[in-house]
Amino acid sequence: MSIFKSIMQGLNEAIDYEQGELQHVKVDKITISELPIYTADKIKSIRLRQRLTQKLFAEAVGVSIKTVEAWESGKNTPSGCANRMLELLERDEELFERYAILVRQ
């Protein structure tokens, strides 16, 4: 089947589905949890539970040390990806080790 025909088939199936003409179609409904908001104190608490300096925490999260300093002083707040990473770290304190983001020796 050509790429054009494949795309057209998919589009026609999408139209049929929306019009209720396709039966026995499996539909997955997905919801995404809201991004949490982290305060300066909460961010510092997460970092301290990891037993990391601001510099090492910044490297592990993928931001600059100035960014971590600004978060912990309340001058700035984390953005979407950083909030999600903080949420994962809050839920799983072994996340960095599990995925070899940091290796303690």
N, C-alpha and C positions, 0 to 999 in steps of 0.2 A: 504494500500500500504506500502511495506517495505521501510525503509530508503534508501536502495540501489536502489530500483526501482524509488523512488522519485528523487534521485540525478541523475540517468541515464536519466530520462524523462526530467529533467531540462537542462542537458547538451545537449541532442539531440535537444531540442527546441532552445537552444542558437545557435547550429550549423545550424539548419534550418533557423533561423532568419538571421544569417550572410550570408548565401547563397541566401537570398532573397526568400526563400520558404514559409515563414510564412506571411500570409496576415492579415490585420486588427489587428495589434499589436500596442498597445499604447506605445509610447516612449516619455519619458520626458527628455528633454535636460536641463542640469543644468550647470550654470556657477557660479564660486565663485569669489567674488570681491577680488582684490589684497589686501594684508595686507598693511595698511598704515605704514609709518615710522614716529615715534614721536621723536621730538627733546627734549632736556632737558627743554627748556622753555615751550614747549607745554604740557609736562607731568606735570610740576609744575602748569601751568594754569588750567589744568583739575582738579588737586587735590584741588587747591584753590577755584575753583567754587563749589566743593563738601563741602567746609568749613571744611576740615579735616587736622589734623596734619599728618606729614609723617608716624608716628607710626600707627595711625588709618587707613590711606589710605592703608598702607602695609597690615594690617590685613584684610581689606575689599577685597583687590585684591588677597590676598593669597600668598604674598611674604614677605620677611624679610624687616625690616626697612633699613638695609644696602643696599638692592637692590634698594629701592626707592631713597635713598641718592645718590647711584651711577648713577641712571637714571637722576636725577635732576642736578647732577654735570657734566653730560656728560661723565663720566668714562665708563659707560656701556649703552647699549641700550636694550629695551625690546625684548623678543623673541616672537614667533608666538602667543601663547595663550595670553600673556600679551598685545601684540599689538591689538589683537581683543577685549580684555576687554576695553582697552583705547578707541578704536573706538566706542564701545557701550556706554561708559560713555560720550564721546564727543557728541554723537547723542542724548542721553537720560540722562539728568542730574538727573532724579529721579529713575534711574535703581536700585541703592542700596536699596532705600526705597521700591520700588515696589515689590521687591523680598525678603524683610525683611533681607537683608544682613546687614543692619544697621538700627537701630531704634533710632530716635531722641526723646528725652523726654523733 
